């Protein structure tokens, strides 16, 4: 099993306990996050701790 990638989506999730406005996670958002993670050094084929992709500036 490879490494897990964790990336902020800039929106609330299914467990939106605060009632904040929520958006939709679309394939383009996921693809962009994957490209940025690989560019930042994420290697999904390598075992190890979760890789946290920082919020885009």
N, CA, C and O atoms as a MOPAC input file, in Angstrom:
PM7 MOZYME 1SCF
protein

 N      0.85100 1    -1.18100 1     0.00000 1
 C      0.00000 1     0.00000 1     0.00000 1
 C      0.89000 1     1.23600 1     0.00000 1
 O      1.90200 1     1.27600 1     0.70000 1
 N      0.52100 1     2.22800 1    -0.77100 1
 C      1.30000 1     3.45500 1    -0.87800 1
 C      0.91300 1     4.48000 1     0.16900 1
 O      0.15600 1     4.19900 1     1.09800 1
 N      1.44500 1     5.65800 1    -0.00200 1
 C      1.20200 1     6.74900 1     0.93200 1
 C     -0.11500 1     7.44400 1     0.63400 1
 O     -0.49800 1     7.60600 1    -0.52500 1
 N     -0.78600 1     7.84200 1     1.66900 1
 C     -2.02500 1     8.60400 1     1.57500 1
 C     -1.68600 1    10.06500 1     1.33100 1
 O     -0.73200 1    10.58600 1     1.90900 1
 N     -2.45100 1    10.72200 1     0.48900 1
 C     -2.26600 1    12.15200 1     0.25000 1
 C     -3.42500 1    12.89500 1     0.88600 1
 O     -4.58800 1    12.54100 1     0.69200 1
 N     -3.09500 1    13.92500 1     1.64500 1
 C     -4.11600 1    14.74300 1     2.29300 1
 C     -3.96700 1    16.16700 1     1.76000 1
 O     -2.89300 1    16.76200 1     1.85600 1
 N     -5.04300 1    16.70900 1     1.19900 1
 C     -5.00200 1    18.06000 1     0.64800 1
 C     -6.24500 1    18.82800 1     1.06400 1
 O     -7.35600 1    18.30300 1     0.98400 1
 N     -6.06800 1    20.06700 1     1.50700 1
 C     -7.24700 1    20.88000 1     1.81600 1
 C     -8.00500 1    21.21700 1     0.54100 1
 O     -7.39700 1    21.48400 1    -0.49600 1
 N     -9.30300 1    21.20400 1     0.61600 1
 C    -10.12400 1    21.49800 1    -0.55900 1
 C    -10.66700 1    22.92000 1    -0.53800 1
 O    -11.32500 1    23.34900 1    -1.48500 1
 N    -10.39300 1    23.65300 1     0.54000 1
 C    -10.88300 1    25.01600 1     0.61600 1
 C    -12.38100 1    25.10500 1     0.81100 1
 O    -12.99000 1    26.13500 1     0.52100 1
 N    -12.97700 1    24.03400 1     1.30000 1
 C    -14.42400 1    24.00800 1     1.53000 1
 C    -14.73700 1    22.99200 1     2.61300 1
 O    -13.88400 1    22.19500 1     3.00400 1
 N    -15.94700 1    23.03100 1     3.08200 1
 C    -16.34100 1    22.10800 1     4.13400 1
 C    -16.64400 1    20.73700 1     3.54900 1
 O    -16.85400 1    20.59900 1     2.34400 1
 N    -16.66600 1    19.74200 1     4.39700 1
 C    -16.91400 1    18.38400 1     3.94800 1
 C    -18.28000 1    17.88100 1     4.37300 1
 O    -19.14400 1    18.65300 1     4.78800 1
 N    -18.46100 1    16.56200 1     4.26200 1
 C    -19.74700 1    15.94700 1     4.59500 1
 C    -20.10400 1    16.14900 1     6.06200 1
 O    -21.28300 1    16.23600 1     6.40400 1
 N    -19.12700 1    16.22300 1     6.90600 1
 C    -19.37300 1    16.40300 1     8.34400 1
 C    -19.33700 1    17.89100 1     8.69000 1
 O    -18.58200 1    18.31500 1     9.56400 1
 N    -20.13300 1    18.65100 1     8.01900 1
 C    -20.18900 1    20.09800 1     8.14900 1
 C    -21.04900 1    20.47500 1     9.36000 1
 O    -22.19700 1    20.89700 1     9.21500 1
 N    -20.48300 1    20.31800 1    10.52800 1
 C    -21.23100 1    20.56500 1    11.76100 1
 C    -21.51600 1    22.04700 1    11.99800 1
 O    -22.42500 1    22.39300 1    12.75200 1
 N    -20.74700 1    22.91400 1    11.36000 1
 C    -20.91100 1    24.34900 1    11.58400 1
 C    -21.94200 1    24.97400 1    10.64700 1
 O    -22.27900 1    26.15000 1    10.79100 1
 N    -22.44000 1    24.20000 1     9.69700 1
 C    -23.43100 1    24.73100 1     8.76700 1
 C    -22.86100 1    25.74600 1     7.79000 1
 O    -23.58700 1    26.61100 1     7.30000 1
 N    -21.56100 1    25.64900 1     7.50100 1
 C    -20.92200 1    26.58000 1     6.57300 1
 C    -21.27900 1    26.22800 1     5.12900 1
 O    -21.60700 1    25.07700 1     4.83900 1
 N    -21.21900 1    27.20200 1     4.22600 1
 C    -21.49000 1    26.90600 1     2.82200 1
 C    -20.50400 1    25.85100 1     2.31200 1
 O    -19.31100 1    25.91900 1     2.60800 1
 N    -20.99100 1    24.90300 1     1.56800 1
 C    -20.14300 1    23.82600 1     1.05700 1
 C    -20.19100 1    23.80400 1    -0.46100 1
 O    -21.23000 1    24.07700 1    -1.06300 1
 N    -19.06200 1    23.47700 1    -1.07700 1
 C    -18.99300 1    23.37100 1    -2.52400 1
 C    -18.91400 1    21.91600 1    -2.93800 1
 O    -19.03500 1    21.01000 1    -2.11300 1
 N    -18.70900 1    21.70700 1    -4.21700 1
 C    -18.61200 1    20.36800 1    -4.77400 1
 C    -17.16600 1    20.08000 1    -5.13300 1
 O    -16.49500 1    20.91800 1    -5.73600 1
 N    -16.68200 1    18.90500 1    -4.76800 1
 C    -15.33700 1    18.49000 1    -5.16300 1
 C    -15.46500 1    17.85800 1    -6.54300 1
 O    -16.00100 1    16.76000 1    -6.69300 1
 N    -14.97400 1    18.55600 1    -7.52700 1
 C    -15.07900 1    18.12400 1    -8.91800 1
 C    -13.79000 1    17.44400 1    -9.36500 1
 O    -12.73800 1    17.65800 1    -8.76200 1
 N    -13.85900 1    16.62600 1   -10.41800 1
 C    -12.66100 1    15.94200 1   -10.90700 1
 C    -11.49500 1    16.88000 1   -11.21300 1
 O    -10.34200 1    16.52400 1   -10.97100 1
 N    -11.77600 1    18.06700 1   -11.73900 1
 C    -10.70300 1    19.01400 1   -12.05000 1
 C     -9.97200 1    19.45700 1   -10.78900 1
 O     -8.75500 1    19.64300 1   -10.81900 1
 N    -10.69000 1    19.63000 1    -9.68100 1
 C    -10.06700 1    20.00700 1    -8.41200 1
 C     -9.15900 1    18.88600 1    -7.91300 1
 O     -8.05200 1    19.14500 1    -7.44100 1
 N     -9.62500 1    17.64400 1    -8.01700 1
 C     -8.83400 1    16.48700 1    -7.59700 1
 C     -7.59100 1    16.35100 1    -8.47300 1
 O     -6.49500 1    16.12700 1    -7.95900 1
 N     -7.75000 1    16.48200 1    -9.78300 1
 C     -6.61400 1    16.37300 1   -10.70000 1
 C     -5.56600 1    17.43700 1   -10.41100 1
 O     -4.36900 1    17.15000 1   -10.42700 1
 N     -6.00400 1    18.65900 1   -10.14800 1
 C     -5.07500 1    19.74100 1    -9.82000 1
 C     -4.32100 1    19.43100 1    -8.52700 1
 O     -3.10900 1    19.63500 1    -8.45200 1
 N     -5.02700 1    18.94300 1    -7.51500 1
 C     -4.38400 1    18.61100 1    -6.24300 1
 C     -3.36400 1    17.49200 1    -6.43300 1
 O     -2.29000 1    17.52800 1    -5.83200 1
 N     -3.68600 1    16.50400 1    -7.25800 1
 C     -2.73600 1    15.41500 1    -7.51600 1
 C     -1.49000 1    15.92200 1    -8.23100 1
 O     -0.37400 1    15.53100 1    -7.88800 1
 N     -1.67300 1    16.78900 1    -9.22200 1
 C     -0.51100 1    17.35300 1    -9.92800 1
 C      0.36600 1    18.15900 1    -8.97700 1
 O      1.59200 1    18.04300 1    -9.01100 1
 N     -0.26100 1    18.97900 1    -8.12400 1
 C      0.52000 1    19.78200 1    -7.17100 1
 C      1.23500 1    18.89400 1    -6.15800 1
 O      2.36400 1    19.18900 1    -5.76600 1
 N      0.59200 1    17.81700 1    -5.73400 1
 C      1.21500 1    16.91200 1    -4.76100 1
 C      2.44300 1    16.23000 1    -5.35800 1
 O      3.48000 1    16.13700 1    -4.70200 1
 N      2.33400 1    15.75600 1    -6.59100 1
 C      3.48000 1    15.12200 1    -7.24800 1
 C      4.61300 1    16.13200 1    -7.40400 1
 O      5.77400 1    15.80000 1    -7.16800 1
 N      4.28500 1    17.36700 1    -7.80200 1
 C      5.29600 1    18.41200 1    -7.94800 1
 C      5.96000 1    18.75100 1    -6.61000 1
 O      7.12000 1    19.15900 1    -6.57500 1
 N      5.21600 1    18.57900 1    -5.50600 1
 C      5.73800 1    18.87900 1    -4.17400 1
 C      6.47200 1    17.69300 1    -3.54300 1
 O      6.96600 1    17.79100 1    -2.42000 1
 N      6.54100 1    16.56500 1    -4.27300 1
 C      7.31100 1    15.44200 1    -3.76800 1
 C      6.53300 1    14.22300 1    -3.33000 1
 O      7.12600 1    13.27300 1    -2.81900 1
 N      5.22200 1    14.21600 1    -3.51300 1
 C      4.42300 1    13.04000 1    -3.13600 1
 C      4.75600 1    11.88400 1    -4.05900 1
 O      4.73300 1    12.03600 1    -5.28100 1
 N      5.06200 1    10.74000 1    -3.49300 1
 C      5.33800 1     9.51800 1    -4.25000 1
 C      4.37600 1     8.45400 1    -3.75600 1
 O      4.67000 1     7.77300 1    -2.77300 1
 N      3.23000 1     8.29200 1    -4.41300 1
 C      2.19000 1     7.39500 1    -3.90800 1
 C      2.61900 1     5.93800 1    -3.82300 1
 O      2.04800 1     5.17100 1    -3.04700 1
 N      3.61600 1     5.54500 1    -4.61000 1
 C      4.04800 1     4.15000 1    -4.59100 1
 C      4.93600 1     3.82100 1    -3.39500 1
 O      5.20900 1     2.65000 1    -3.13000 1
 N      5.38800 1     4.84200 1    -2.67100 1
 C      6.25700 1     4.62600 1    -1.51600 1
 C      5.43800 1     4.56600 1    -0.23900 1
 O      4.54600 1     5.38500 1    -0.01600 1
 N      5.75300 1     3.58700 1     0.59400 1
 C      5.09600 1     3.49100 1     1.89700 1
 C      5.59100 1     4.61700 1     2.79500 1
 O      6.68300 1     5.14900 1     2.59500 1
 N      4.79700 1     4.96500 1     3.76300 1
 C      5.22000 1     5.98300 1     4.71400 1
 C      4.03900 1     6.74600 1     5.26800 1
 O      2.88100 1     6.39700 1     5.04100 1
 N      4.35800 1     7.78600 1     5.99200 1
 C      3.33800 1     8.62900 1     6.62000 1
 C      2.53400 1     9.35600 1     5.54800 1
 O      2.96500 1     9.46300 1     4.40000 1
 N      1.38000 1     9.84500 1     5.92900 1
 C      0.53000 1    10.61200 1     5.00800 1
 C      1.27500 1    11.84600 1     4.52700 1
 O      2.03400 1    12.45800 1     5.27800 1
 N      1.05600 1    12.20100 1     3.28600 1
 C      1.65800 1    13.38100 1     2.68600 1
 C      0.62100 1    14.49800 1     2.71400 1
 O     -0.42400 1    14.39000 1     2.07400 1
 N      0.90100 1    15.55500 1     3.44200 1
 C     -0.04100 1    16.67500 1     3.55600 1
 C      0.34200 1    17.76700 1     2.57700 1
 O      1.42400 1    18.34600 1     2.67000 1
 N     -0.54100 1    18.04400 1     1.64900 1
 C     -0.31600 1    19.11700 1     0.68100 1
 C     -0.81800 1    20.40500 1     1.28500 1
 O     -2.00100 1    20.51500 1     1.60700 1
 N      0.06100 1    21.39100 1     1.44900 1
 C     -0.37500 1    22.65200 1     2.06900 1
 C     -1.39600 1    23.39100 1     1.19400 1
 O     -1.48100 1    23.16500 1    -0.01300 1
 N     -2.14600 1    24.25400 1     1.81600 1
 C     -3.14100 1    25.08100 1     1.12100 1
 C     -2.42500 1    25.91400 1     0.05700 1
 O     -1.34400 1    26.44900 1     0.30300 1
 N     -3.02900 1    26.01700 1    -1.11100 1
 C     -2.45200 1    26.83300 1    -2.18700 1
 C     -2.47100 1    28.29100 1    -1.77700 1
 O     -3.43200 1    28.76900 1    -1.17400 1
 N     -1.40500 1    28.98700 1    -2.11000 1
 C     -1.30400 1    30.41100 1    -1.74000 1
 C     -1.96200 1    31.28200 1    -2.77200 1
 O     -1.97600 1    32.50500 1    -2.63000 1

